[in-house]
Amino acid sequence: MAVIAAASPPRSHAAMRPDPVRRTVFMTFTFARFARRTTLAVALCLGAGLSAAADRPDKAANELPPQELTPRTLYQLLLAEIAGARGQISLSTQLYLDLARNTRDPRIARRATEIAMFARNFEATSQAARIWAEIAPDSPDARRILSGVMAGTNGSLDDAQVQLARALATHPERLAQNLLGLNRALARVEDKQAVQAMVMRLTEPYLDLPEAHFARAQAAMIAQDPMEAVAALDTALGLRPDWEPAILFKAQVLQHAGAADEALKQIDAALARQPDNRNLQVARARAMVGAKRYEEARAEFRRLLEAAPDDRELLFAAALLAEQLNDRADAETQFTRALAAGHPEQDLIRLHLGQIAESRGDGATARKWFDEVRSPEHRAEAVIRNAQSLARENRLDDARQLLQREEGDEAARRRYVLAEAQLLRDADRPAEALAVVDAALRSRPDDVDLMYEAAMLAERLDRISIMETRLRRVIALKPDHAHAFNALGYSLADRGLRLKEAEALITRALQLSPDDPFILDSMGWVRFRRGDRTGALTHLERAYRMRQDPEIAAHLGEVLWSLQRRTDADRILDEAIAAHPDNKLLRDTAQRLRRK
């Protein structure tokens, strides 16, 4: 299954980094686990020499360079290990890099490369990997890592290709494994089409191996070319029928491409030949979810859980499915069981449990779950939900204090500022919300997200000059910010100001994001303001088909009313009011039109 996971396109979003104190604690703990897997310092202290340095030595012991264990070398090795164990990863990286340069020992170079990668210091990784590859030119690991670093930084893709080609050619005993690792080695290259082309060239000599076609499928999928991925997987399966990784990956690709029913057919056909294959059984249940056959999928997961009641992945999947079916009681039970079974996504499960508690009005239990979330990836989300829970209980001051005292990196702090502003906005205190955002902007004057929020708050306060200045600043900083163009154009149109310019702004927004229902709504509204009722109706009807938003409904109702289609207007307005009874614009529009 690890191979299948590696095939998935990278997530678009970056993980939150912890604040400095938590980062040190987190990295100390993680490094300690990482260090225990390596026996270098212990071997040296026991006089075992350097032969135990690596899990898989690049050379036989009698081919290793003679290495005198001088007091200085021993001191530096121990200092590097101690620094890493204490969370001083940068110091450990530098010490090991210096050792690699001075000793020219492949095991030390390997260790320097591993620690530099752990520290995410790509310059040091590149230097250490170069030393390692120079000392151990036959090491496939050295060449794979070096090629990945070269491709992902300012290195030449051609040089990276040479390194990878040599690694594939010189180790036939590991060829299949190395083919499956090609895309991981090139993961940091931003140009995914270039990666796909490189993988196609690198695999050309090995097309009699199914792993080569699997690598091509991975590259195609990462480059958003699902049809090419399916074709490559079909070739792989032609070479090795019933190869489970290829079957599962093909089903995943088909689901991603929107062909969920076809994915299910593929799995059913494989299961007919391998009826006891548990991985295929699980994939079938997941494929049913992709095909939106939720009740059938639920029955499948329950059947699988009967055979393996403590399977944490099945429990987690069953919980998510129950949540999808709005069966919160069952979701809570399954999430709790998955948590007890040690599912690796502990904090994500706590977030779900908190949301379930919040949905039934149990704020205290919800906040208990949110408080327990500590991982950097989910901490900011938990803190914000905690604050929202407090605000719902009319404890706005407590919610604001929670957001203000929480530490985090710049991205997390931005989220806390925006969350506090939203709470104040929801409490109908827009002036205070604007003050909060303005205070944050003083230390981050070019933060696009904060600037945009400040503009929207100024618009709500009818401070049009401030709004326009800030939106134009957002556009200057980020010329492809569709919603900044749209917000400025709509605000002008809604006030009947500079309508020609407003339409030009919205037109630009629509060019940048042609299928955004809110921008379509803005275009409909500016067309209506300019007297083009037919053009307005076209855009508004399309926007409303895409999203039944109350403000879009209000605009559509008004245009229909102006076209004397009052029955249609009443139907749209009544449906929207039933779904959104508290929306002021919608109610006011309906009352105003019906008074005419």
Stockholm file with secondary structure:
# STOCKHOLM 1.0

chainA/1-596         MAVIAAASPPRSHAAMRPDPVRRTVFMTFTFARFARRTTLAVALCLGAGLSAAADRPDKAANELPPQELTPRTLYQLLLAEIAGARGQISLSTQLYLDLARNTRDPRIARRATEIAMFARNFEATSQAARIWAEIAPDSPDARRILSGVMAGTNGSLDDAQVQLARALATHPERLAQNLLGLNRALARVEDKQAVQAMVMRLTEPYLDLPEAHFARAQAAMIAQDPMEAVAALDTALGLRPDWEPAILFKAQVLQHAGAADEALKQIDAALARQPDNRNLQVARARAMVGAKRYEEARAEFRRLLEAAPDDRELLFAAALLAEQLNDRADAETQFTRALAAGHPEQDLIRLHLGQIAESRGDGATARKWFDEVRSPEHRAEAVIRNAQSLARENRLDDARQLLQREEGDEAARRRYVLAEAQLLRDADRPAEALAVVDAALRSRPDDVDLMYEAAMLAERLDRISIMETRLRRVIALKPDHAHAFNALGYSLADRGLRLKEAEALITRALQLSPDDPFILDSMGWVRFRRGDRTGALTHLERAYRMRQDPEIAAHLGEVLWSLQRRTDADRILDEAIAAHPDNKLLRDTAQRLRRK
#=GR chainA/1-596 SS CHHHHHHSCCCSSCCCCCCHHHHHHHHHHHHHHHHHTCCHHHHHHTTCTTTTSCSSCSSCGGGSCCCCCCHHHHHHHHHHHHHHHTTCHHHHHHHHHHHHHHHCCHHHHHHHHHHHHHTTCHHHHHHHHHHHHHHCTTCHHHHHHHHHHHHHTTSCHHHHHHHHHHHHHHCGGGHHHHHHTHHHHTTTCSCHHHHHHHHHHHHGGGTTSHHHHHHHHHHHHHTTCHHHHHHHHHHHHHHSTTCHHHHHHHHHHHHHTTCHHHHHHHHHHHHHHCTTCHHHHHHHHHHHHHTTCHHHHHHHHHHHHHHCTTCHHHHHHHHHHHHHTTCHHHHHHHHHHHHHTTCSCHHHHHHHHHHHHHHTTCHHHHHHHHHTCCCHHHHHHHHHHHHHHHHHTTCHHHHHHHHHHCCCCHHHHHHHHHHHHHHHHHTTCHHHHHHHHHHHHHHCTTCHHHHHHHHHHHHHTTCHHHHHHHHHHHHHHCTTCHHHHHHHHHHHHHTTCSHHHHHHHHHHHHHHCTTCHHHHHHHHHHHHHTTCHHHHHHHHHHHHHHCCCHHHHHHHHHHHHHTTCHHHHHHHHHHHHHHCTTCHHHHHHHHHHHHC
#=GC SS_cons         CHHHHHHSCCCSSCCCCCCHHHHHHHHHHHHHHHHHTCCHHHHHHTTCTTTTSCSSCSSCGGGSCCCCCCHHHHHHHHHHHHHHHTTCHHHHHHHHHHHHHHHCCHHHHHHHHHHHHHTTCHHHHHHHHHHHHHHCTTCHHHHHHHHHHHHHTTSCHHHHHHHHHHHHHHCGGGHHHHHHTHHHHTTTCSCHHHHHHHHHHHHGGGTTSHHHHHHHHHHHHHTTCHHHHHHHHHHHHHHSTTCHHHHHHHHHHHHHTTCHHHHHHHHHHHHHHCTTCHHHHHHHHHHHHHTTCHHHHHHHHHHHHHHCTTCHHHHHHHHHHHHHTTCHHHHHHHHHHHHHTTCSCHHHHHHHHHHHHHHTTCHHHHHHHHHTCCCHHHHHHHHHHHHHHHHHTTCHHHHHHHHHHCCCCHHHHHHHHHHHHHHHHHTTCHHHHHHHHHHHHHHCTTCHHHHHHHHHHHHHTTCHHHHHHHHHHHHHHCTTCHHHHHHHHHHHHHTTCSHHHHHHHHHHHHHHCTTCHHHHHHHHHHHHHTTCHHHHHHHHHHHHHHCCCHHHHHHHHHHHHHTTCHHHHHHHHHHHHHHCTTCHHHHHHHHHHHHC
//
